[in-house]
Amino acid sequence: MAPGVDALKHIVVLMMENRSFDHMLGGLKAQNQQIDGLDGTESNPDSTGTLFRVQDQADFQGQLDPDPDHHFAAVDLQIFNGSVANPRVPNMQGFINSYFQQRRDTKHSQKIMYFFKPDNLPVLTTLATEFAVFNRWFASIPGPTICNRAFAHYGTSFGRVTMNPFYVHTLYKSVYQRLAAANRRAKIYYYDVPSSTMEVVNLLQDQPQFFGTYQQFKDDCKKGILPDYSFIEPNYTDHEVNGKQELATDQHPDHNMQAGERFIASIYNAIHENADLWKSTALLIVYDEHGGIFDHVPPLPCLQDGFVAQPSDTGTNAPFLFDRLGVRVPAILISPWVPRGQVVSPLQPDGTIDNLRVFEHASIPATVTNFFVPGFDSKQRSPREQQADTFLDLLSLGQMRDVDLEFDLPD
Amino acid sequence: MKIPVPKPPPNAYNPNRPISDLIKSQLEHVLETENRLPHAHRSGQSVDSIKTEAEASDYIARVTARLRLPRTVIAPRPPKNAFNKRRHMSDLIRNQVLHFREVEMTWPEAEQTGINAAAIKSEHQASAYIARITARLHEMGGAPSSGGPNKSGPSASDPDTAPSPNPDTLSSWPRAGDKPSRKKPRKKG
């Protein structure tokens, strides 16, 4: 086993909201051609039929209102742009078309093609270039938040492609239940009580002991009592607590992006500032789904999940066999055992990728369970989780490197 | 035995000497390293413009000094007007409210809040409702806790952890019987 994996004691996952890879990190391709971002020629037809190219005009707030549709049917339109060919081939040409449906405003709908200048997201882009950035981490389902987040906890959404609540399912246990049964410690840190948990209300109802708050996460880092596995939920709403304004930090449109940047930075700082914790922790930052925002990489077919979503749920007049991934999202693995500037599945000069590795949210319970509960019965995992790639091999350095990067969060 | 080593002649020093292929390759290497620094820490100099050994050493010295600095990246504060507690909740938050409402509906009627969840409109109202249900769940099963071995943390009534929603918002909570919002719900999640 690599020394970094030998030293590993904690895995922390921070899952943010609703931004595509190209929207957040696509601008990095200009600095590093191995990153499969944007070269400026990518385009979508707008409502007049004119091809509109991607632009680095994304702003922190105010552009993506209304919230771009990313229910299953809308994402299907974004990926296939209404193609009825058999078989259909994803072309990523329907993003403007989909957003246009919401306001019937051509100019406004073009904003779905905007991406951030790297300097405007200093936290995320610095982490992406300092540690390991994934060229192929996809949402698990071409659909909305709840079912995608379910894959991070259960390795499946139990056949859901919608925002409907799902409840305790005996078929597959959550990763927290698995670890607890193996006498390991696992925790979901939600931001605070008014923000609470988004996707695992069922766990909160039945097993509230699995939950902590963001403040407790920071305290646990300081005290060195972080559990084996931590999953962090951002603040989902603007709200006040004891007269203090709490800004949403989830980066869900149309929440403020800088608040999310500072939240990510604070998680990194909390781990980095404790030297013992820093050398024994792997932090994964990942987004749950693309939120209806453009990405140029077609989602790949995948192993069926053993479930079928009915046409009444997909909204496309067709069932979904869970045989295609969702749109690509940003994902970064942070550890002093990760080589600096690593690109997972780097783009070659000819535009191809050798030894392609594909990740999705089922990679999270797969990795965590393999590491903390070795020998876990594969029959207790979904087919997707059984097949999912894991990421701890990326802690590949023979010796831990010095990382002097820190984030300053001015008041 | 001491072997005399002659001193180089004064004219051997030539900072204007054109850079060799070796120095060019060193510059490329340094540039690659510099490009991994945050933008604020980069020199901004074009390596293509470097022609002499003096220029090359000056550039290399500046980048090396930057590499030795602790790299502090500033995460700017959002503007004050970013906070908007009256923002209409997205479909995502609406669904979160519905999840919590389903939980509440499993309680005996006397323990239910009586809040008409269907009439909640703003993020602030949603978070106040979610706080009530979450706090109650923690009262029943264990407060949010630190990373100890699945132990209970401080009580939900602990001022450090318990929510204290704005009283103005509390009084504006929709009650059962209130009419739901007439605004068409936004469809996105």
Chai-1 contact restraints between the chains, C-beta under 6 A:
chainA,res_idxA,chainB,res_idxB,connection_type,confidence,min_distance_angstrom,max_distance_angstrom,comment,restraint_id
A,Q31,B,N35,contact,1.0,0.0,6.0,A-B,restraint_1
A,D67,B,S90,contact,1.0,0.0,6.0,A-B,restraint_2
A,D67,B,K188,contact,1.0,0.0,6.0,A-B,restraint_3
A,D69,B,K188,contact,1.0,0.0,6.0,A-B,restraint_4
A,D119,B,H39,contact,1.0,0.0,6.0,A-B,restraint_5
A,P122,B,V73,contact,1.0,0.0,6.0,A-B,restraint_6
A,V123,B,A75,contact,1.0,0.0,6.0,A-B,restraint_7
A,T126,B,P38,contact,1.0,0.0,6.0,A-B,restraint_8
A,T126,B,V73,contact,1.0,0.0,6.0,A-B,restraint_9
A,T129,B,R36,contact,1.0,0.0,6.0,A-B,restraint_10
A,P144,B,G189,contact,1.0,0.0,6.0,A-B,restraint_11
A,T145,B,L92,contact,1.0,0.0,6.0,A-B,restraint_12
A,T145,B,G189,contact,1.0,0.0,6.0,A-B,restraint_13
A,M163,B,N95,contact,1.0,0.0,6.0,A-B,restraint_14
A,M163,B,G189,contact,1.0,0.0,6.0,A-B,restraint_15
A,P165,B,H99,contact,1.0,0.0,6.0,A-B,restraint_16
A,P165,B,E102,contact,1.0,0.0,6.0,A-B,restraint_17
A,R185,B,P149,contact,1.0,0.0,6.0,A-B,restraint_18
A,K187,B,G147,contact,1.0,0.0,6.0,A-B,restraint_19
A,V193,B,A131,contact,1.0,0.0,6.0,A-B,restraint_20
A,V193,B,T134,contact,1.0,0.0,6.0,A-B,restraint_21
A,V193,B,A135,contact,1.0,0.0,6.0,A-B,restraint_22
A,V193,B,P163,contact,1.0,0.0,6.0,A-B,restraint_23
A,P194,B,S127,contact,1.0,0.0,6.0,A-B,restraint_24
A,P194,B,A131,contact,1.0,0.0,6.0,A-B,restraint_25
A,P194,B,P163,contact,1.0,0.0,6.0,A-B,restraint_26
A,S196,B,I130,contact,1.0,0.0,6.0,A-B,restraint_27
A,S196,B,T134,contact,1.0,0.0,6.0,A-B,restraint_28
A,M198,B,Q96,contact,1.0,0.0,6.0,A-B,restraint_29
A,V201,B,H99,contact,1.0,0.0,6.0,A-B,restraint_30
A,V201,B,V103,contact,1.0,0.0,6.0,A-B,restraint_31
A,L204,B,L137,contact,1.0,0.0,6.0,A-B,restraint_32
A,Q205,B,V103,contact,1.0,0.0,6.0,A-B,restraint_33
A,Q205,B,L137,contact,1.0,0.0,6.0,A-B,restraint_34
A,P208,B,L137,contact,1.0,0.0,6.0,A-B,restraint_35
A,P208,B,H138,contact,1.0,0.0,6.0,A-B,restraint_36
A,P208,B,G141,contact,1.0,0.0,6.0,A-B,restraint_37
A,P208,B,G142,contact,1.0,0.0,6.0,A-B,restraint_38
A,Q209,B,G142,contact,1.0,0.0,6.0,A-B,restraint_39
A,Q209,B,N150,contact,1.0,0.0,6.0,A-B,restraint_40
A,F211,B,P144,contact,1.0,0.0,6.0,A-B,restraint_41
A,G212,B,P144,contact,1.0,0.0,6.0,A-B,restraint_42
A,G212,B,S145,contact,1.0,0.0,6.0,A-B,restraint_43
A,T213,B,P144,contact,1.0,0.0,6.0,A-B,restraint_44
A,Q216,B,S146,contact,1.0,0.0,6.0,A-B,restraint_45
A,D220,B,S146,contact,1.0,0.0,6.0,A-B,restraint_46
A,D220,B,G147,contact,1.0,0.0,6.0,A-B,restraint_47
A,I225,B,G147,contact,1.0,0.0,6.0,A-B,restraint_48
A,L226,B,G147,contact,1.0,0.0,6.0,A-B,restraint_49
A,P227,B,G147,contact,1.0,0.0,6.0,A-B,restraint_50
A,T237,B,E123,contact,1.0,0.0,6.0,A-B,restraint_51
A,T237,B,S127,contact,1.0,0.0,6.0,A-B,restraint_52
A,D238,B,F83,contact,1.0,0.0,6.0,A-B,restraint_53
A,D238,B,N84,contact,1.0,0.0,6.0,A-B,restraint_54
A,D238,B,K85,contact,1.0,0.0,6.0,A-B,restraint_55
A,D238,B,E123,contact,1.0,0.0,6.0,A-B,restraint_56
A,H239,B,H124,contact,1.0,0.0,6.0,A-B,restraint_57
A,H239,B,S127,contact,1.0,0.0,6.0,A-B,restraint_58
A,E240,B,N166,contact,1.0,0.0,6.0,A-B,restraint_59
A,V241,B,P163,contact,1.0,0.0,6.0,A-B,restraint_60
A,N242,B,S164,contact,1.0,0.0,6.0,A-B,restraint_61
A,Q245,B,F83,contact,1.0,0.0,6.0,A-B,restraint_62
A,L247,B,A82,contact,1.0,0.0,6.0,A-B,restraint_63
A,L247,B,F83,contact,1.0,0.0,6.0,A-B,restraint_64
A,N256,B,P78,contact,1.0,0.0,6.0,A-B,restraint_65
A,N256,B,A82,contact,1.0,0.0,6.0,A-B,restraint_66
A,Q258,B,P76,contact,1.0,0.0,6.0,A-B,restraint_67
A,Q258,B,P78,contact,1.0,0.0,6.0,A-B,restraint_68
A,A259,B,P78,contact,1.0,0.0,6.0,A-B,restraint_69
A,E261,B,A75,contact,1.0,0.0,6.0,A-B,restraint_70
A,R262,B,A75,contact,1.0,0.0,6.0,A-B,restraint_71
A,A265,B,A75,contact,1.0,0.0,6.0,A-B,restraint_72
A,G341,B,R36,contact,1.0,0.0,6.0,A-B,restraint_73
A,D404,B,P70,contact,1.0,0.0,6.0,A-B,restraint_74
A,D404,B,R71,contact,1.0,0.0,6.0,A-B,restraint_75
A,L405,B,R71,contact,1.0,0.0,6.0,A-B,restraint_76
A,E406,B,T72,contact,1.0,0.0,6.0,A-B,restraint_77
A,F407,B,V73,contact,1.0,0.0,6.0,A-B,restraint_78
A,F407,B,A75,contact,1.0,0.0,6.0,A-B,restraint_79
A,D408,B,T72,contact,1.0,0.0,6.0,A-B,restraint_80
A,D408,B,I74,contact,1.0,0.0,6.0,A-B,restraint_81
A,L409,B,A75,contact,1.0,0.0,6.0,A-B,restraint_82
A,P410,B,R77,contact,1.0,0.0,6.0,A-B,restraint_83
